[in-house]
Amino acid sequence: MQITPFFVRGIAHSSYILAGKQSCAVIDPQRDVDIYIKEAKSRGLKITHVLETHLHADFVSGHMDLAELTGATVYAPQTASCEFEHVGLVEGDKFEIEDMSVRILETPGHTPEHICYVVSDTSRGPDPAAVFCGDTLFVGDVGRPDLFPGKARELASMLYDSLHKKLLSLPDSCEVYPAHGEGSLCGRAMGAKRSSTIGYERKYNYALQIPDREGFIEDLTTNMPPAPDHFSRCTEINRKGPTKLKEIPPLREIPPKDFFKFAGRDDTAVLDNRHYDSFGGEHVSGSWCIDLRGNFATYAGWLLPPDKQILLVSDDEEDARKSAVWLRRVGLDSIVGFLKGEMFAWVTAGLRAAHVTQISIPELYEWARSKNPPVILDVRAPSEYESFHIEHAVNISVQELRERYRELDPEAEYAVICSTGHRSSMGCSILKKHRFSRVNNASGGMTGYNAAGFGPECPMCALSWAGKAGRKEAEVARKVK
């Protein structure tokens, strides 16, 4: 028995090849499946099984493409009511892959239809050697049960039973292979390590230390991070069976004047994936700004209207094609093409560009204390805002700004801030789309604010190379909330 992991950093997704000597299974595959086919071919393996633990919410799975390209059979929870050809699995079902015996545990809680695959290497012994537990159990955390409106407490109670009555009945030596790692929004506090054992999680996982059901339910249904919009969409896409990638039209290279015509249509959204300072310098009016180098997939799935065609503005063709891969991973398939020649071609074609002024943190600090300060709009999550914020800053998280911009005065001047400048630039693009004209992006965000010594405690001051100037600025700024 051999297990090969694959990790997609942008969505913190883990998938696996479970292999014998001649055949293998792919577990919870990502949408672009060439990596599994290449790996199997290099090892002389035939992909015979595609195993889904549940209907994934944060990404579109590659089970349909993988089955078509390899002839493998798709296995999924029977209670998921999937609409594509598959084998539905229930508690106690078993099947073999060479010398490996695979047993099914139904483990609802994160989602109603969740299952885990418990694998024994019978060439060595009957004991469970590994469990592919999807989003039921993570390293240091458990799956969130609040993705279904009105069912959070019910699902949390189910999750308690799935963990304590089923997964924790496995031997301590059983290896744990979850579908996500640190950075995923399918949990709250996942560890950076990508695999574990039942024994280690039994001893150190915070959620498994909560002894009673009611305490567990209370903990798992309060103070959870917001769930992005695309979670419910991806669930349904995975249930019905995603469009095969070969059926999606290829990206087109669109000359500036044709791009201009497309961009003006009501059924079209322009997505600028360049760095926020490039976006600020010049961009197509009405564009969404989501930096490819940031948390691109999550925020694209969260913010972009799913019913519109997407046009891309990138630094080059390679970035445009990378963006398309990420967008399809979160269920945004209607990507028409990208701007030929980038923004240089746009402006040299005589087309109008829009702008967002970028202000450095020292400039913001001085401006906020002037006679005519801007409205400081903090677009971080409430938990980030509560931990530390600039005095009098207004907090509206960037995803809420799509609707809550109506609470703001469009005639006022704004300095939009987040932790680094990425989300604040998204926020600026939202305001600009709604005809807010006096919008400035705080480059460097609260990270820069603290580094400059303007926070209540400056971590830079503890460093030997911070210098007297940094310590003096910090001392002056201690009164800032």
C-alpha positions, 0 to 999 in steps of 0.5 A: 500500500502506497499513499501519494498526497497532492496539495493545492495551496490556494484552497488548501486542498489535499487529495491522494493516490492510494496505490497497490502494485498495478492499480490505484484510487484517487481520493477527493480529486481536484478539477484539473486531473492531469497530475493524477494521470501523469503520476499513475502513468509514471508508476505503471498504475491503472486508475480504477477508482475515484473516491469522493468523501462528500460533496465538496463546497470550496472547490469543484471536483475532477471526478467526472473528467477522471472517470472519462479519461481513465474508465475508473468508477466513481464512488460517493455517499449514497445519501448525496443523491448524485446525478451522475453515474456512480456507486453509492456507498453506505455504512459498512460497505466494503471493497478491495483494491488488490491487497487493500480492504476499504470499509465505509464509515458514514460520518455526517456533520460537516455535511449531511452526506459525509463518509470516510474510507478506512483502509487496511493493508491486508498483506500486513494485517487486518488492522486499519492502517489509514483513514481518508476522512475528508472534512470530518477530522483535520489535523488540529481541528474538525469540520465546520457544521455551519454551512447549511442554514438552520442546521448548524446545531443538528449537524454539530451533534451528528459530527460529535457522534461521527468523531466519538463513536466512529473515528475515535474507535479506530486504533491510535496507529491509524493514519489520518489523511484529511481533505484540507489543511491550514488555510481552508475555510472548511474548518477554523483552526487547522494545523500546518501539518497535512497528516496525522494519526488517530492517537495524536489527534485524540490527545491534542486536537482541541475539538476532541478535548471537549468532553460533552456534546452540548459544549461541543455544539456550542463551540462549533456553532459560535464565532465561525468564519463566514462561508464564501458564496461559492460554497453552496454553488460548488456543492450543487455542481459536484452533486450534478456532475461538473462540466467536463473541461474539454467541453469548456471553450478555450480562452480567447485573446481579445484586442482592446477595442473588442474587449471594450465592447464586451466590457460594456455589456450587462452580462459581463464582468471584468476581472483584473488579476494584477497586483493592486498597485498596477490596478491603481495605476490604470485599469478598465473602468468597472473592473473587479480587482482580485490579485492572482498572488493573493487568496485569488480563488476563494475571493473570486468565488466569493465576490464575482457574480456567477451568472456573468461572463468573465473577461480577464486583465492580466500582466501576461498570457500565462497569468490569464491562463493560470487565473482561468484554472483557478476560476474553474476550480471554484465553479466559474466556467464562463471565461471568455478571454483576456485582454490582448497586449495587456493594459499597455495595448489598452491605453495605446489604443486611446481607451480611457483608464480608471485609477485608484490612488495608492497611499503609504501608511505614513501618509495615511497616518498624517492624513488621519490627523489632519483637518480634513481626514478621510473616512477610514474603511477597514474591510477586514473580518470583524475578528481582525478589526476587534483585535486592533484597528485605527481609531474611528475606522468603519468596519465592513468586511470586503464581501459585505461591501457588495451590499453595504456600500449603500450605508456609505456616503458616495460623496465622502473621501475614503482610505480603504485598509485591510491587512496588506492592501489586497482586500482593500484593493478589492474594496476599492474596486467595489466602491468604484463600481458603484460610482464612489469617486474619492477612493484611496487604497492604503498600501501595506495595510495594518501590517505596514501600520504596525511595522511603521510603529503606529500600533499600540505595540510595535513588534518591530521595536523588539528587533535589534535592527528596528533602530531608534527612529522606529522605537521613537515613532512607536512611542509617539503612537502608543495612544492610537487604538 
